[in-house]
Amino acid sequence: MNALAATNRNFKLASKLLGLDSKLEKSLLIPFREIKASKTACFVECTIPKDDGTLQSYVGFRVQHDNARGPMKGGIRYHPEVDPDEVNALAQLMTWKTAVANIPYGGAKGGIGCNPAELSKSELERLTRVFTQKIHDLIGTHTDVPAPDMGTGPQTMAWILDEYSKFHGYSPAVVTGKPIDLGGSLGRDAATGRGVLFGTEALLNEYGKSVSGQRFVIQGFGNVGSWAAQLISEKDGKVVAVSDITGAIKNSKGLDIPSLLEHSKEHRGVKGFHGGDPIDPNSILVEDCDVLVPAALGGVINRENANEIKAKFIVEAANHPTDPEADEILKKKGVVILPDIYANSGGVTVSYFEWVQNIQGFMWDEEKVNNELKTYMTNGFKDVKEMCKTHECDLRMGAFTLAVNRVARATVLRGWEA
């Protein structure tokens, strides 16, 4: 089942629990706007001069899913195989994620079909500026606020900010994930990983446990996974295995995370780290542990490996890491899953803080950012648990039901009529 089908399935289950009107349900599923490459829809064609003087065209698009609760929010990815269905699913997922986090946003997502590794910095800048020229009247501080995603980063956001400001005046709140010098928020780099820590603490506390002494396995050692590992280690959690695209390592006594971070930075991956034994990356998800943290790709936990998973808890730091069939298998095994729309919402929450700081023109120190993030994550978990009790459901359905209910209420209050 692909990401869009899985997201729609969870939405419809939550809608059924809430007893939503069928017309309202359909309204909440249909994106507000799509600007994409399609035979039946408009698309944004971005033609730029390459460094060698030739012209090259790229297709960009933006899916804007819902704005009932506030401006739409979501990343822009640069990837050669940007999949419209996946981006549509991620735009919808952002609607539910921001609602679970209880921040005043809706959902959006977008990107350009290109390989950033094959483009020079100047070519990437020209491409970003042309894309911004094409969509500047569709994004905005109170309309749609992009952020970095796969293949993009703070520099990309800086170019978007600069180009957008040529049309609308200086508007730092039009994007988040910016460089600090241009109004980016302190604590943003670690935000998703820190949110994973706070969510894990809230979950374990429900079972009379703490991070300290628990054994963690982390699949993915990029930004989210590495920050989660570092913060978990600082709380005396034992990270016994990690993996990334270069390989996987294991140490049953616990990996030395500070040393691993240095090694990974120097060698661009965990492969070759002497503080652990190399293992098959395909086995990382079924290693013996208390808490499994998938922090890489979607769909990695499926019916083929779900029965072999030994973890008691799964914290979904990635988007869509568990497919619906695996969900059912793990539920029967008694494995508790902290769902992605809550577990990895730390990033968008601190993006919201950045937006607030830009609008106010008053920047926060890092301690305030982290304290506010903990408050939002802690309150979010309590809200999810309340929905679980009300509807007698698991955490995933509790989170989706909470999100759909908030968006549906906002939609009706704004004057929607069935």
WOMOFEN-V686989 format. One line per field, one symbol per residue. phi: phi as a letter, one per 40 degrees, with the letter a starting at -180 (. if undefined). psi: psi as a letter, one per 30 degrees, with the letter a starting at -180 (. if undefined). A space follows every 50 residues. Layout:
# WOMOFEN-V686989
phi: ???
psi: ???
This chain:
# WOMOFEN-V686989
phi: .cccccccccccccccccgcdcccdcccccdcabbacacbbcabcbbbcc ccgcbbbbbbaabbcabcbidcaicbbbacbccdccccccccccdccccc cgbcbbbaaaibcabcccbcccccccccccdcccbdcbbidbbabcacad gbadccccccdccccccbgdbcccbbgccdcbhcccgcdcdccccccccc dcccccbgbbcdgccbbbchbcdccccccccccccgcbccaaaacciaba acchcccdccccccccbficdgcccaccbcdccdcbccacbbbcbbccgc baccbdcccbccbbbccccfcbcdccdccccccgccbccdcbcbcccccc ccccdcccccgbccccccdcccccccccccccccccccccbfbccccccc cdcccccccccccchcbc
psi: kleeeeeeeeeeeeeeefhkkeeeeeefekkekkjlklfgllljkjklkl fgflkkklkllkkjekgefaklkllkkjkfhkjeeeeeeeeeeeeeeeee fhkilakllaakjljffgkleeeeeeeeeeeeefgfffllegdkjlllak glaeeeeeeeeeeeffegljifgfllglkefgglkkfeefeeeeeeeeee eeeeefggllekfkkkkjjjhbeeeeeeeeeeefggljjfkllaffaklk jffkkjeeeeeeeeeeghlfkgkfglkklkfffefgkklekkjjhcllgf jafefeffkfkfkkjiflkhfkleeeeeeeeffgkkkjlefeeggeefef eeeeeeeeefhjklleeeeeeeeeeeeeeeeeeeeeeeeeghlleeeeee eeeeeeeeeeeeffgkk.
